[in-house]
Each structure stands twice: as C-alpha cells, then as structure tokens.
Amino acid sequence: MEFVIDFIYVGDGDGIVIWGRNPNEQDFVFFLDGGNAEFGTKVVEHYRKWIKPNLYNRRTIAFINSHPHADHINGLIEIVKEIGNEMTWGIYNDPVKFISDELRHNIKQSALRKEDADIEHLYKSFQKVQELNELCEQYGIERKEALSDSFNYNEIRILSPSRKFYTDKVQLFTNIDFLKVVNYQKTYSQINESNELLKPCDVVNEKTDASPENLSSTVIELKDSNGERYILTSDAGVESFDDMERNGFNSENLTIVQLPHHGSRRNISTEWIAKFSPSMFLISAEGNEKHPRKAVISCIKKNVPNCRIYSTHKNKGTLSYTTNRDVFPNRNWGSAESL
C-alpha cells in the first residue's frame, strides 16, 4: 500500500487525513482527528477538493479519534456530521466502557457541582465520545476499538495503547481523588529563554509528565510497499513509547515521526528523540510559546542533525507527504520550508 499523509493546519490541534491506496484495486481514507470546533469543515473541504474526486469506486472511508480532548475530537465530530454517510468504520476508544456505571455517575455529579476543573474536563470528554457513539449509530458506522490488539494490519496498525496500558490509564484518569490532587488544567510556568537555547535537552528532560488521558492517545504506524514506516503519535508520551517498546516496537526505517502533543516538551525525551531518529519530524501546532517548544526543536537538531523538522504553523497551510508519486495524482504543490 502507498500513502498520502496530509497534516492540515487546525491551530493547536490535530487534523490529519491519511489516503492509502492499493494501486488499481482499492482506496482507504482515514480522518485522524479534526482539530477544535469549526476546523472540521476545513478538513472536509480539503478532502472534497484534493482526495474524493480521485478515489477509486472501491473505497473505504473511516475516522480515527486518538483521544477525546477538544482539540482532536470537536472538529472530528463536525467531519462525521458532514460525511458520516460515506464512512464504514469509526476507530476509537470509549473510556466509559472501562469503568463502572457508579463511577461514571459520581464523575458526572462532581462535574456538575464544579468540584474540580480536571473532573469537569473529563466529563466533557465523556459527552463528546457519546456524541460520536450516537453519530455512528445514526450513519451505520461500525465501531472498532483503537487498541493494539484490535486494529492490527500489515500496512496500518495501532502501536499504542495496548489493552492493559489503556485500562491502567483509564483507571488513573477517572480516579476522582487523584484528579482532585493533580492539576492538569494549570498554566505552566515559563522557561528561561537562555536555557531554552543553550541547554535545550536539559529542558526537554526536566519533565515528561504528560497527563494519563494524553498517554492513552492512539499511536498509528503506516508501512509502505518499500517497508518505510510513518508514526503518528497524537498526544502520546514517553510512557506510551516505553510500552510500545516492551511490546516489540523498533525504530528501523522510520521516514516520518509526528512530534507528540504539538511539540510539547512534556511528551518527549532526549532518549526517544534519538531512538526515533526519523528522516523527518512533523508537528501539528499553532506556533505559540509551548507548541512547538523551542527547546524540543533545538534538542532534535543537536541529537539528530540530519533530521528535517516541519510544522503546520510555519505557513498555516497543509503539510503533505506522498510515499510514491507514481500512484497518486500530482497536486502541483511546492516544497515545504523546514524549521
């Protein structure tokens, strides 16, 4: 299978369209998240202009939700509302299936009483997943779990989370007592600019404390006909990658790795920058102080000097990579500018 991977600028969020093709046989289109609200229409417009007119009659259209945070699921819901009648599969995890009815009720009551910002945030995630559930029912979309043991094909497979890893993270991010102690909704303190430039890897390694919800994000691997691999990480983090490695992941033949969580320093480490060592890191980010973090970019350049780095914020447009240009129509687009 060959691929076109389109990273569409959706601000500080993810909106990725994967177009897979078995030449002269079948097309597959996966909408991987859709950014914040109001960006879903932009993704659909991209699909209708650049992809849909060129699809084979034999096609499968699907969506993947990496995790139910607003900057990933809200735009995706808009996409499904617009073209759900074209879709066959919905690939995502529903955390409510992994907890008791009693716990869900307690989370709802705590959120309605506004006892804690993280609990309110969690309950909003529950509501958004339920909205996806209802859309799947409305359009007859087959739901599939986004777990490594549930969606695993040779050319496209889920590397993380494993069922055990996801279950463990759900138990943590739905623990009301735990959520009242931590504060994932806080504003992070600024970093000294000189350290950002002079000691970037120290800054990157200072904190790898991604939230359990982010760690439960779906990590996807694509593999083309030459065995080259492309890793889409969403908001996953170091614990996610460690779990992948325990389950047999290796970093051979990596052409593209998506830098997780919009280039945040909290979701990557110097060790994993070096382990991945792809030809390219791609970032879906708004271009603010945190995303992508200057220290992360500098640390990559220091450790993987031959790696090119691209971000959607550079020109506020679409970054696209084609694995085999002979298989797909020529869009006549120019070359992207690296960071």
N, C-alpha and C positions, 0 to 999 in steps of 0.2 A: 504494500500500500504506500502511496505517496500522499503528501500533506501540503496544504497551505495553512499557515497559522497566522491569524490576524489579531494583533493586540490593538484594540480601539481605544482612543483616549476617552476616558469616562471620569476625569478628575481623579480624586483619591479613591479609586476603586478598581475592580477588575471587570473587563468586558472583552472576552476572548472568543473568537469564532474559529473552530477547527474544521477544515474541509478535508476529508480523507477520500482518496479515490483509488479503487482498483481499476486500472485502465481498461476501457472498453467493456466494463462489467457493471460497476455499482459505485454510487457516491454515498458518503456519510457526512452529515453536518452536525457538529456538536456546539451548542451555545454554552460556553463555560462562564457562568455568572453574567451579570449585566450592569454592574455599577449601581450607583444610587438611583433613586427615583428620578424620572424624566430622562435618563440616559438610555432606557430600553428602546425607545423609538429610534434613537440614533443607530443602535446596533441593528435593528430590523431594516432600516434604510440601507445600511451597508450590505446586508445580506441580499436584499432585493435588487440592488444595483450591480454588485460585483460577483455574486455567487449564484443565486437562484436561476438567472437566465441561462447559465452554462451547465446546469446539472443534468445528469442522465435521467431517463424516465425511471430507472430502477434506483431508488434513493431511500435513505433512512435519515430522518431529521430527529434530533434529540436535544435535551438540555441536561446540563450537569450543574448542580449547586454545590459549591465547595463547602460552604457553611452558611448559616442563616444570619450573618451580620448585614446591616442595611446597605453597606457599600458593595455588596455582592448580590444579595437576593432581591432588593427592591426593583432594580432595573430588570432582573430576570423575570420577575412576575409580570412586568409590562410586556416583555417579549412573548411569554406564553399566552397572555391575553390576546395579543395581536395575531400570532401564527400557531396557536395551540392545535388548530385543526390540521396542521401539516405534520405534527410530531407523533412519533411512535413510542419513544422512551423518555422517562424522567428519571435521572440518576442522582439520588441524593439521600441523605440520612435524616431521619426524623428522631430527634433526641427523646421525644415523649415516649416512643416505643421502648425505651431503655430504662424508664423509671416507673414507679407505681402511680396509680391514679391519685392516691392520697398525697404523694409528694407534689404532683402537678397542681393539685388543689391548693396546697399550702403555699406554693410559689405564686400562684395567681392571687391569693388573698394578701400575701406580703407585698406584691407589686401594686395592688390596688390601694393598699394602705401607705404606699410610698415609703416603706421602711428602709430601703437601700437602693442606690442607683444601679448597682450591678444586677440586683434581682429584677428591677424594672426592665433593664436591658434584656435580660434572659427571657422574661415573659413576652416581650415584643418579638423575640426570635421565635418563640413557640407559635405566636399568632401568624407570623409570616410563613412558617412551614405548613401550618394548617391551611393557609391560603393556597399554597402550592398543591397540597393534597386535594383540595376542592377543584382546582383547575384541572388536575389530572383526571379526576372523576368526570368532570364536565366534558372534556375532549377525548376521553377514552385512551389516555396516555398510560402505558404500562410503567409502573414504578419499579425501579431496581435500587437496591442498596448500594451506596458508594463506599464499599469496603473491599479490601484486597482479596478476600475470598469469594466475593460476589460478582465482580466485574473484572475479568482477567482474560483478555485475548492476546494473541501474539503481537499485534500491531498497536493496540491501545489497551492499557491496563492501569488499574489503580494500585499504586505502590503503598499508599498510606491513606487512611488509618487501617490497621488490621482490626479485626473484630474485638480482640481483647484490649488493644490500645484505645479504641473508640469508647468501649464500655467503661474503661477506667477513667477516661477524661470526662465522660458524661456524669459519672458518679461524683466527680470533683466539682464540675461547674454547675451542678444542680444542688449542691450541698448548701443549704440556706445559712448555716452557721459559718461555713467557710467564706461565703460571699459577703457576709456582714463584717468580716475581719479584713479581707483584702479590699483594694480599691483600684479596679482596672479602668474606671472612668476618670481617673485623675488626670490632670495636666502634668506632663513630665517636665522636670527641670531642664534648663538649657545647659549645654556643654560648652566649656571654654573653647573658643574658636582656635586658639593656638594648638591645643591638644587635638582638636579635630583634624588639623593638617599635619602636625609634627608627630603625633603618636596615634595614628588612626586605628591601628589594630588593638591597642590598649583600650580605646573607647569601645570598639566592637565587642571585645571580650569582657567588658566590665559587667554587662547584664545581658543574659539570654533568658529573660523571664516572660516569654510570651504567655498569654492567658490560655487556660485549658480549652476554651472554645476555639481559639485560633489554632492551637496544636491539633485539634480534631479535624482540621481542614483536609480536604481531598488533595492528594498529590497524584498527578497523572503522568504516565510515560507513554510517549508515541515512539514507534520504531519504523523507519522507512525501509525500502527494499534493499538498501545497502547496509542495513544494520546500524545506521546512525540513530542516535536517541535524543529525545527532546523532553525535558522535565518541566512540568507546570506545577508550581508549588503553592499557589494561592497565599494564604496567611499562615502556613505551617511554620514550624520552627525546629530548633536543634533537637529537641526530644523526638519530634516526628522523624527526622532524618536518622537519628540513632536507632529508632525502632525499625525503619526500613532496612538499615544495615544488618540488624540482628536477624531479619527475615530474608537475607540473601542479596540485598541490593549491592551492586558495584557501579563504579563511575567510569566504566570503559565507554569510549565512543560517544561522549556527550557533546553534541553540537550546540544546543541551547539549554540553559537553565534559567527559569524565571527566578529573579531575586525575590525572596518571600516578603510578604507584607509591605509591598510598595517601597522596598529598600530600607526598611527599618533596621536599626542596629540590634534590636531585641530578638530577632528571629533567625540570625545567622551568627556564625563564629568564624574566626580565622581558620580553624581546623577544617570546617566544612567548605569554606571558600576554596581551600587548597584541595580537598577531596573531590569536589565537583570539577574544578579546573576545566570548564567548558570552553569552546571556541568563542561563545558569546553569552553574556548575562543580559537578559531583557527585564525591564522594570515597567510596571504599570503604576504611574504615580502622578500626583498633581504638581510636584515641583516646589514643595514648601520646605521649611527647615528640617522636618523629620523624614520626609518622603520625597526623594531618596536622601538618606543621611550622607553628608559629605565624607564622614569617616569611613563608611562602608565602601564608597566608591574608591577612596584613596587606598584602603586596605586591599581591595581587589587588584588595583594597579600595581601595588607593591608585591603581592604574592603570586599573581598570575599575569605577568606583564604582557603576554601575547593575547590576552582575552580582550575582546571588544565589549563595550558596555553601551546599551541603548535604552532610552526611556521614552515613554509616550509623552512626557511633559515637554520634551525638547522642542517639538514643533506643534504640539497639541493636535497631532494627527494620528494616523494608523501606522503601526509598525507591522510589516508583513514579511514572512519568510516562506519560501517555496522549496520543497525538497528536490523536485525535479521539474524544471521549467518546460520540458517537452510534453508533460502530461496535462498541464493546465493552460488556460488562455492567458495571453500576455496582457497585463493591465497597463503597460507602458508607464509604470511609476518610476520615479527617480530613486537614487540610493539614500538611505537614511544617514544622518550625521551622528556619530558616536559621541559619548560624553568625554 
